[in-house]
Amino acid sequence: MNYGSFRQITSSRALISAIVISLVFLLISSCEPLATGFDDTEGANYYTAGTITPVPDTFTVVRVMTWNIRFGAGRLPWFGDACGNRVILTNDEVYSSLQAIADRINLVKPDVLLLQEVDLNSKRSGYIDQLRWLLDHTYFNYAACGSQWKAQFIPSDGLGRMDEANAILSRWKISDAQRIQMSLINDQDKLTRYFYERCCMVTGRIEIPHVNNFYAVNIHASAFATDDTKQKHIKQFKDELDRINSNGGWFVAGGDLNTLPPGSDTTDYCIQDKCSWEEFHCTGDDPMHKEGSNYTPEIHWLDTLYAAYKCAVLPELYKVNQHQYFSHTTRGDHFWDRTLDYLFTNYQWAGNSVVTHQEATKESDHAPVSVLFVLPK
């Protein structure tokens, strides 16, 4: 859940002066675009570990995990999402965070891992290929990824080059991997929209022996849209799951949906999330709500997804003990205060196997969520 302040670079920052605008459009019209656009559907990028770790021949269950790793920033006060002033991280900070992430992965031992906000070649994180680094420091053998924020240069706060991706990691080979473009935000001016992230899904077939047509789907829905973009993303996610299901495939699917489960007791986090210089909920405030913090209009947006497929956290369990499943907070010195991360399947989760790893408080502003998937026979 990032980049809220970036949404208004053209209206709230002196950076976009007449001179800069002229320079930007000159560069846009050059041979290589500053920001990368994507086809509706295109092949994902594949990775293979330098050393292949042997995998046992027989499995009855596999552990699936989703985790938004916050581009290796840990809980540092980054400017875009935590009321901070940090824009560029040091390499030592990034490597330390990646090591903590790898340690957590090696402890939980998922067999299939869905990662969001993985930097591949970004100035903010020292141009480190984080997916390659994680493959080299865990037991995973294969990965597939698709970029969702890619630009040669972003003219805001010194961000510069950006390549952030969603990724699927697996102990087994991944095939037929695709990047699926989702709807762009409509309530932005054209210049901001040109440089802004392009939310996507990544899908791939996991080639587990003796299991046919088994797919993983990874999504990172919009965090800061104030129109119906996030709702469209959730529908597009379900549409992809429906497509796999109707074609006779099995899937594990999830990621950071950036909205709350149905039945959540608290739906407005504007006051908790506001920075010291911000004010919301008072007469005359414009906007009245902090972008990305008021989920009240969205509380039924996941209803059809829950009705069609099995969520790892059953609704009745969530309603009884919501705190146990909280997986995110915007505040670097606070514990988890809401649930944004999900796993769904059209087959079967092993009973009582879902864990929100709330003890992972330093590695990211999201906690990983894992569950055991029963393999179809």
Number of C-alpha atoms within 10 A of each C-alpha: 25 17 16 17 15 21 22 15 18 19 11 11 12 10 15 17 11 10 9 13 15 12 11 18 13 10 14 14 10 10 7 10 14 21 20 19 16 16 9 11 14 14 17 21 15 17 19 18 19 11 11 15 13 11 14 7 8 9 13 10 16 18 19 25 29 28 26 26 22 23 23 28 25 23 19 22 18 21 18 18 20 23 19 14 13 15 16 18 16 13 15 11 15 20 18 16 23 24 17 18 24 20 15 17 21 14 9 15 18 22 19 23 26 31 27 25 24 26 27 23 20 25 21 25 25 18 15 20 16 23 23 16 16 19 22 17 17 18 22 27 22 23 28 28 30 29 27 29 23 25 23 17 19 20 19 19 16 12 17 15 19 26 24 24 27 28 30 27 29 25 22 21 18 24 17 12 24 20 27 23 22 26 18 20 21 13 13 17 14 11 14 18 17 18 24 22 24 22 24 29 28 30 29 27 21 25 17 20 11 11 13 15 16 18 22 25 27 29 29 29 26 28 20 20 19 17 12 13 20 26 20 18 23 22 17 19 24 19 13 16 26 17 11 18 17 10 10 12 17 23 24 25 26 27 27 27 24 23 28 23 26 17 15 16 11 13 19 16 19 20 15 12 20 19 15 7 6 12 16 15 13 10 7 8 11 11 11 14 19 22 18 20 20 19 18 14 9 16 15 15 18 18 11 12 18 16 9 14 18 18 21 25 22 12 16 10 11 18 16 10 10 19 14 17 24 23 27 25 23 24 21 20 12 11 16 22 19 25 25 20 27 26 25 24 22 18 16 20 25 15 11 11 13 22 16 21 19 18 12 16 20 17 26 25 28 30 27 31 27 24 24 22 23 16 18 13 7
